[in-house]
Amino acid sequence: MSTSETTAADGTSLPGAHPQRWAYGLLLVLLGLALGVSALPSPLYPIYQAEWGLTPLTTTVVFAVYAIGALGAALTVGPVSDAVGRKPVLIAAVLAITVGMAVFLGATTEWQLLIARFLHGAAIGSITVVAGAALLDVRPHDGPANGMRAGVALNVGIAVTVLGAAAAAQWAPAPLRTPFAAVELVVLAILAAVLVLVEPHTGRTGGRVRFRPPTVPRVISRDFWFSGIGILAAWSVLGVFLSLYPALAEHATGVDSAMFTGAVVATMAGSAALAQWIGGRYSPLPTAIVGDAGMIVSLALAVVAVHVGSAAFVIADAALLGVTFGLAFGGSLRHLTSVAPDDARGQVMSAFYLLGYLAMGIPTVIAGYLSTTFSTAAVFPWFAAAVGIGCLVAGLLGARSLTRTGADSASRPR
């Protein structure tokens, strides 16, 4: 980060400045790692289905186990990190990722995939909550920008990791081993950096940790539910696109290529990162509303693209869906980080990502279960319609909040 962001004009440290200038960048890398690891198996699922005989239901159960681990983390790590600090939680999370990678490397049965994904879910849920709160610790006066950069990092992590895994699956001699070995080396390097990180949360209580459902301060409840419904809609799309959609796109287009499925997911994630970067220049509330409305259109076009079976159409719609997803999720996240109270950052982020992982897991499993009876192609339009309704609700809530905010501003004395 730039000097102006950590020191005043006279060279003195600004309040809340972190002693390690690279800490902010490390936290963003951790967020990218988290969603990158979550998406790592996506281009490999068609290979697992072909070589191991995995059904769509089994694939979504593997994905759901990941979501269960993430949900458990979202319910617990916020209060833990508020009490004992962010660093211990982050170290434990990165260690869990290394163990999960080792299980993937030696996996020969479905139950081993379940163990590995559960470990990764718990670790990634911890990182998204705790690293997100730590960004606010390191730059407490930069809430909206933190949300934008976090969203960009998450999507860049998906894009880079999925493309790498797809390339390995396409050309490496051991497509179900090489991607995990390569990422394991990256994880170990990041672990070394986390070990020397100075604790970001200087306001930790050090007291007993009492586990309780994540709570949201009443003063921001309206803002939270707007952002919460935004992540519910956006991450429902993310869950299906990381689990079922790669195989569906292959089947619909007739393109039997890991690079193609990787390109579909990476295009969506890369477009989302770009949209969040550009959208970060604008007010988060209207940005999220535009994204919610755009996702409705993009999902409808995704149904058409699969029906037509055009690879170019599928890629183009993935780019459009990524843009609208990025605006919806990024705007929702930036809006929430701009209003989260300093003394409840961990709890607020826990509640926010709890909704996200619920949305990522439950609709995906339902879609996978129905696909065993009706086929993924038959289920996908109904899934798109259901998520579109969620996007509509989120957009209407946002528009109502925007109207109320405008009315309040107009009523204030000048």
DRENZA-971444 format. One record per residue (C-alpha): x, y negated, z negated. Coordinates in steps of 0.2 Angstrom, whole numbers. Layout:
<nodes>
xx  yy  zz
X  Y  Z
...
</nodes>
This chain:
<nodes>
xx  yy  zz
0  0  0
5  -18  3
14  -28  -10
0  -41  -10
-12  -27  -16
-1  -22  -32
7  -39  -37
2  -57  -38
11  -71  -29
23  -74  -44
28  -56  -43
18  -50  -59
8  -34  -59
-10  -36  -56
-22  -28  -69
-24  -10  -65
-9  -8  -54
-1  9  -53
18  10  -56
20  22  -41
17  13  -25
14  30  -16
1  36  -28
-14  29  -18
-8  38  -2
-6  54  -12
-24  53  -18
-30  51  0
-19  65  6
-27  76  -8
-44  72  -2
-39  76  16
-32  92  10
-48  96  1
-59  95  16
-46  102  27
-45  118  17
-64  119  16
-65  118  36
-50  130  38
-59  146  42
-72  138  53
-64  142  70
-59  159  63
-77  164  58
-81  170  76
-65  181  75
-70  188  58
-87  192  66
-80  201  81
-66  210  71
-74  213  54
-92  214  60
-98  200  49
-116  195  52
-122  177  52
-129  180  34
-112  186  28
-104  171  35
-115  159  26
-114  169  10
-95  167  11
-98  148  14
-111  148  0
-99  155  -13
-87  141  -8
-102  129  -12
-105  137  -29
-87  135  -34
-88  117  -29
-105  114  -38
-97  121  -54
-83  109  -52
-94  95  -49
-104  99  -65
-89  99  -76
-73  90  -70
-80  72  -71
-81  72  -90
-65  82  -92
-55  70  -81
-63  55  -90
-57  63  -107
-40  71  -103
-35  62  -87
-35  65  -69
-18  73  -67
-21  89  -76
-37  93  -66
-28  89  -50
-14  101  -54
-26  115  -59
-35  112  -42
-20  112  -31
-14  128  -40
-31  136  -37
-29  132  -18
-12  141  -18
-19  156  -25
-34  156  -14
-23  155  1
-13  170  -5
-29  180  -6
-34  175  12
-17  180  18
-19  198  11
-38  199  14
-44  215  22
-62  216  16
-77  204  13
-76  203  -6
-58  196  -4
-65  182  7
-78  179  -7
-65  177  -20
-54  166  -10
-68  154  -5
-74  153  -23
-57  148  -28
-56  135  -14
-73  129  -18
-69  126  -37
-53  117  -32
-60  107  -18
-75  101  -28
-63  96  -42
-52  86  -30
-66  77  -21
-73  71  -38
-57  68  -47
-46  60  -33
-61  50  -29
-62  43  -47
-43  41  -47
-44  30  -32
-54  18  -42
-42  19  -56
-27  15  -45
-36  1  -36
-51  -4  -48
-55  -20  -39
-56  -12  -21
-72  -1  -23
-79  -2  -5
-62  0  3
-58  15  -8
-75  23  -2
-71  19  16
-53  26  15
-59  42  6
-71  46  19
-58  43  33
-46  55  24
-59  68  21
-63  69  40
-45  67  46
-41  82  35
-55  92  43
-50  87  61
-31  91  59
-34  107  49
-47  114  61
-37  110  77
-21  118  69
-31  134  64
-39  135  81
-22  134  90
-16  148  78
-31  158  82
-29  156  100
-10  159  102
-2  165  86
1  184  85
-9  185  68
-24  173  70
-31  178  53
-15  175  44
-4  162  52
-16  147  48
-16  151  30
2  153  29
5  136  37
-7  127  26
1  136  10
17  127  14
9  110  15
-1  114  -1
15  118  -11
23  102  -5
8  92  -11
9  101  -28
27  95  -30
21  77  -28
6  79  -40
18  86  -53
27  70  -54
12  58  -52
10  46  -67
-7  48  -74
-19  36  -65
-33  36  -79
-26  25  -92
-43  23  -101
-45  42  -105
-53  45  -121
-43  60  -127
-58  66  -137
-67  82  -136
-75  86  -119
-94  89  -120
-101  97  -104
-118  90  -99
-127  87  -83
-119  72  -73
-128  57  -78
-130  40  -69
-131  24  -78
-149  17  -77
-142  1  -70
-137  9  -54
-150  22  -52
-158  15  -37
-142  13  -28
-137  30  -33
-152  38  -26
-150  29  -9
-132  36  -8
-137  53  -15
-150  56  -2
-138  50  11
-125  63  6
-139  76  5
-143  73  24
-125  71  30
-118  86  21
-132  97  26
-126  94  44
-108  97  38
-112  114  30
-120  121  46
-107  114  58
-93  122  48
-101  139  46
-114  144  59
-112  131  73
-95  137  80
-101  154  84
-118  146  91
-108  135  102
-97  149  109
-113  160  112
-123  146  120
-109  140  132
-101  156  136
-84  149  131
-75  162  121
-61  152  114
-56  148  97
-49  131  104
-66  127  110
-75  130  93
-60  121  85
-62  106  97
-81  105  93
-78  103  74
-63  92  76
-72  81  88
-86  78  76
-73  75  61
-62  64  71
-76  53  77
-83  52  59
-66  46  53
-65  33  67
-83  27  63
-79  26  45
-64  16  48
-73  4  59
-89  4  49
-79  -1  34
-78  -19  40
-97  -20  38
-109  -20  24
-111  -2  17
-130  -3  15
-135  -7  33
-121  4  40
-128  19  31
-145  15  37
-139  14  55
-130  31  52
-145  39  45
-156  34  60
-142  39  72
-140  57  65
-159  60  69
-155  56  87
-139  66  87
-147  81  80
-160  81  93
-147  80  106
-138  95  98
-153  106  100
-154  101  119
-135  103  121
-136  121  114
-152  125  125
-143  118  141
-127  128  137
-116  115  143
-99  114  135
-96  96  140
-113  91  132
-109  101  116
-92  91  114
-100  74  119
-114  77  106
-102  82  93
-93  66  95
-110  56  94
-115  66  79
-98  63  71
-100  44  73
-117  44  65
-112  56  51
-97  45  48
-108  29  46
-121  38  36
-109  46  23
-96  32  23
-109  19  20
-117  29  6
-100  32  -2
-94  14  0
-111  8  -7
-109  19  -23
-91  15  -26
-95  -3  -26
-108  -2  -40
-100  12  -51
-96  6  -68
-78  7  -74
-82  18  -89
-93  31  -79
-83  34  -63
-80  52  -66
-98  55  -70
-105  45  -56
-94  54  -43
-98  71  -51
-117  68  -48
-114  61  -30
-104  76  -25
-115  88  -34
-129  83  -22
-117  85  -8
-112  103  -12
-130  108  -15
-134  101  2
-119  110  10
-123  127  2
-142  129  1
-148  125  19
-133  134  26
-138  150  17
-156  148  22
-151  146  40
-139  161  39
-153  172  31
-166  167  45
-153  170  58
-152  188  54
-170  190  59
-173  176  72
-155  172  79
-145  157  75
-151  149  92
-169  150  86
-166  144  69
-155  129  73
-169  118  80
-179  120  64
-164  116  54
-161  100  64
-179  95  61
-178  97  42
-162  88  41
-169  74  52
-183  72  40
-170  69  26
-161  56  37
-177  47  39
-181  47  21
-163  40  17
-165  27  30
-182  21  24
-175  20  6
-160  10  12
-171  -2  22
-182  -4  7
-167  -8  -4
-160  -20  10
-177  -29  11
-177  -31  -8
-159  -37  -9
-163  -50  4
-179  -56  -5
-169  -57  -22
-156  -68  -13
-169  -79  -6
-177  -82  -23
-161  -87  -32
-159  -106  -34
-147  -114  -23
</nodes>
